[in-house]
Amino acid sequence: MRDEWLTSVLVRGAAGNGDTPWRPQGRAAAAAADREVRDGLLQQVVGDVVLAADVTLDAALRARALALFVPTGVVVIADAAAWVHLGRPLPAPHEVQVAGGRLPELPHAPLRLSFSRVRPAPGDVQDLAGLALTTPARTLLDVAAVRPHRAPWLRERMLDAGLLADGDLRDASDRARGRGGVRTARRALDLPRAPRPREEVRPSSDATP
């Protein structure tokens, strides 16, 4: 399984056609790509992934670029997911957090993968250009859980980009109820506390008919 996984990741993006993200293979190709980035012919997307300089980098292309480093079957979360959704002014990640399992890391990869076994709820996961990642609302919640001071700024950027609709954050926080950091995220985002489930009132067994 390990060999199959490594092969599948290595062959993805091994050569590009200019308008899709790709990874230079070998020292000579990497050196040539670096020169073309300096000359303005290519743009660096994330890690060593490059793209033609005249191509507008949108969320789908960021997702395709990040997918070149991420094993299948996991979900990209937190800061890396925020970068895919928003792009600039967020910097490209140097570490990618993924949820849903653990597999060997790609040798000599320019990005570090960190794993969580806690997979987000299905309603908090979306597919973007073949990459599974958390929705904007769940992404914001995850970031707010570990960096609450950054949450209001990130929420404003997401609202400006049209990534959040009314009720998205509340629904995501309700689905994540009980998980680590959710209370911190709620406070940082000024979200109302989730109502506790109402207990069913059962009639007393000795009640008279």
N, C-alpha and C positions, 0 to 999 in steps of 0.2 A: 504493500500500500504506500509506503514511504517513497519508493522509487517512482511509482506511478504519479504521486502528487508532485514530486520534484520535476519530473519530465513535463507534466502538464503546465506548470508555472513557467518553466524555462522557455518553452516554445511559444507561449503567448507573447505577442508583441516583439518577437525577435527581429522583425523587419517592418518598417513603416512605409506608407506611400505618401507621406507628407501631411495629409489632412486628417490622419488618425494618430493617436499617441503611440509611441514605440520606444523600445529600449535598445540602445546600441549593444551589440554583442562583440566582446573582445576588446583588447586595449586599443587597437588601431581605430576601430569604429568609434569607441568612446572618445578618443582624442580628437577625431575628426568632428564628432558631434559638438564637443566643447568649443572647437574653433568656430563652427557655424553658429553656435549660440553667441559667442563674442562678436561675430561679424553681423549679427542681426538676421541671419537666415533661419534660425531655429529659435524656439522659446523653450525654456526648461519648465516642465509642468510640476513634477513631484519626483523626488529621488533622482534617478538618472533618466527618467522618461522625458522625451522631447517631442515637439510638435512644430510644424511649419509656423514661422513667425507671423504670417498673414492670416492665420486661422483664429477666429474668435473663440476663446476658451470659455465654454459654457459648462453647466452642471453635468450634462451627459458626457462631455469629453473628460472632465475631471473624474467622473466615475469610471470611465474606461481606463484612464491612466492608473488610477489606484487599484483597479481590478488586476493589473499585471503583477501585483505583489501579494494579493490576498487569496488564500485557498478557498475553493468552493465549499459551500455548506455552512459558512459563518456569516455573521452580520457585523458590518462596520458600525461603530458607535462613537459617541462623545466628540472630541475635537476633530478627528478625521472626517466624521460624518458632517460636522458643521462646515468644514472646508469644502466638501463636495457640494453641499447645498448653496453656499454663499460665495465661495471664492474670495477674492480680495474685498476688504482689506485683511482678511484672515491669511496668515502665512501657510504655505504648504506644510503638511505635517512631517516630522522626522520620526514619529512613532505612531503606529496605527493600532488602535484598540479594536478588537473583534470579540464577539460573543458567540457562544454556541458549541465550543469544542476546542480541542488543542491538537495541533499537528506540528511536525518539525518545521523550523524556520528555513527559509530559502538561504542557502549559503552565500555569503558575501553580498547580501542584499543591502542597498543603501538605506532602507527603512527597517525599523525594528517593529516586530509584531508583539503585542501583549494580549493575553487571552483571558476571557472570563467565561465561566461555565453557565452563567445565568443569562439565558436567552430572553430578549424582550418579547412581550406579548405579540401575537400575530398582527393585531391592530396597530402596533407601533413600528412595523417593518414595511418597507416598500422596496420595489425593484427599480433601479435607475440604470438604464443602458447595460443591464446584465449584472449590476452590482447590488447586493442586498445590503441595505443600510437602514438606520432608524429614521423615522419621519422627522421633519423639522421640529415638531413639538416635543417628541421624546428626546431628540438630540439636545434641545435646549434644557430640558429637565435634567439630563445626565450631566451636562456641563455645569449647571447651577448647583448640582449636588456636591461637586468637588471644588468649584470656584465660584461661590455665591456672589462675590464682588463683581464678577464679570457678567452675570446673568442679565441685568437690565440693559447693558449695552448690546449684548447679543440679541436680546428680544427686539430691540429697536431696529437693528439691522435686518432681522428676519421679517418684521412687519413692513419695513420699507420695501423689501424685495417681494412682498406678497406671498410669503411662505406660511403664514399663520392665519387661520380663520377663527372666528369666534367659537369658543368652546374647545378648541384643539388642545390647549394646555391643560385645561381642567380634565378633559377625558384621559389624556395621557397620564396625568398624575393619579387619577383614580385607578387606572389599570396597574400602575406601579406601586400602589399602596402597600406598605409593609416592607418594602425593599430599602436597603441602606441608602441614606442620603436624601430620601424623598422629602422628609420634613424640612431639612435644610433648604432644599430647592423650593419648596412651597413658600417658605419665609422670604427667600431671596426674590421670588417672583410675585410676592404679595398675593398668593392664591388662597382662597378660602379653604378651610379644613374640609376634608372629605367627610360626608355624613356617615356615621356608623350604621351598619345594617340593623334594621329594626328586628328585635326578637319577636318571634311569634308567640302570642299570648294564648296559652292552652287553657281550656276550661278545667276547673277543679274537679277531680274525680268524685268528690263527695257533695258536689252541688246538687241541689234538688231540681227536678225537671219543672 
